[in-house]
Amino acid sequence: MKVIAIIPARYESSRFPGKPLTDIAGKPMIRRIYEQVRACADIDDVLIATDDTRIFNAAASFGAPVVMTAAECRSGTDRVAQASIGLSADAVINVQGDQVVLDRVALSEVARALRTGLSMVTVATPAVPEEYDDPNCVKVVCNRQGFALYFSRSTIPYRRSASSIGILKHIGMYGFGVETLKRFTALEPTPLEETESLEQLRALENGIPIKVIIASGQYLEINTPEDKERVLASWREY
């Protein structure tokens, strides 16, 4: 079974234009991400998908396979789906283009889970207290089999007592069987998805089960220039 990873990279960003090409300790961020994914033995191929010639040329300059996709793609998942057309793959992993540091062990687990035939797989990690009430930190609750029950920008579950279970922070990495990816991107946005502005709720509202891998490794995400400065302040090679 062939599993490929696709990294969607968009130049335009309201909070950080040109983010994929920003310099991270001597390399553009998109290269940092590509090299980490490429080092994962459970990933058969890695592809960058973009709508901008500057990113295309940068990826080509360091030898990464790269394809142009339409500027009209409404999300990274749609860009990944478009880039996957015609590829020889059984499963596709969407690796976010702003995760400058990611847990390669968890990435391997996502790939292995897809190889068992699961239709959709994602990642979560324990949240820290300052993230509990942050709407930019998406939370997830799971059933006893490790499948997502719900995702929210609110604090879930509500911690009524100090002995409550821990809160899980969702990491935006998604693995899909190819048929599930086609189905998912063909579906219309759903009420909960639009309410929370979380596309993964479209899957749950349409009965697509999402397996959640619990990661213990580090994730560093850059969304703003301020995020970049925080990352660089403690940077080391990952």
Rosetta blueprint (number, residue, H / E / L):
1 M L
2 K L
3 V E
4 I E
5 A E
6 I E
7 I E
8 P E
9 A E
10 R L
11 Y L
12 E L
13 S L
14 S L
15 R L
16 F L
17 P L
18 G L
19 K H
20 P H
21 L H
22 T L
23 D E
24 I E
25 A L
26 G L
27 K E
28 P E
29 M H
30 I H
31 R H
32 R H
33 I H
34 Y H
35 E H
36 Q H
37 V H
38 R H
39 A L
40 C L
41 A L
42 D L
43 I L
44 D L
45 D E
46 V E
47 L E
48 I E
49 A E
50 T E
51 D L
52 D L
53 T H
54 R H
55 I H
56 F H
57 N H
58 A H
59 A H
60 A H
61 S H
62 F L
63 G L
64 A L
65 P L
66 V E
67 V E
68 M E
69 T L
70 A L
71 A L
72 E L
73 C L
74 R L
75 S L
76 G H
77 T H
78 D H
79 R H
80 V H
81 A H
82 Q H
83 A H
84 S H
85 I L
86 G L
87 L L
88 S L
89 A L
90 D L
91 A E
92 V E
93 I E
94 N E
95 V L
96 Q L
97 G L
98 D L
99 Q E
100 V E
101 V E
102 L L
103 D L
104 R H
105 V H
106 A H
107 L H
108 S H
109 E H
110 V H
111 A H
112 R H
113 A H
114 L H
115 R H
116 T L
117 G L
118 L L
119 S L
120 M E
121 V E
122 T E
123 V E
124 A E
125 T E
126 P E
127 A L
128 V L
129 P H
130 E H
131 E H
132 Y L
133 D L
134 D L
135 P L
136 N L
137 C L
138 V L
139 K E
140 V E
141 V E
142 C E
143 N L
144 R L
145 Q L
146 G L
147 F E
148 A E
149 L E
150 Y E
151 F E
152 S E
153 R L
154 S L
155 T L
156 I L
157 P L
158 Y L
159 R L
160 R L
161 S L
162 A L
163 S L
164 S L
165 I L
166 G L
167 I L
168 L E
169 K E
170 H E
171 I E
172 G E
173 M E
174 Y E
175 G E
176 F E
177 G E
178 V H
179 E H
180 T H
181 L H
182 K H
183 R H
184 F H
185 T H
186 A H
187 L L
188 E L
189 P L
190 T L
191 P H
192 L H
193 E H
194 E H
195 T H
196 E H
197 S L
198 L L
199 E L
200 Q H
201 L H
202 R H
203 A H
204 L H
205 E H
206 N L
207 G L
208 I L
209 P L
210 I L
211 K E
212 V E
213 I E
214 I E
215 A L
216 S L
217 G L
218 Q L
219 Y L
220 L E
221 E E
222 I L
223 N L
224 T L
225 P H
226 E H
227 D H
228 K H
229 E H
230 R H
231 V H
232 L H
233 A H
234 S L
235 W L
236 R L
237 E L
238 Y L
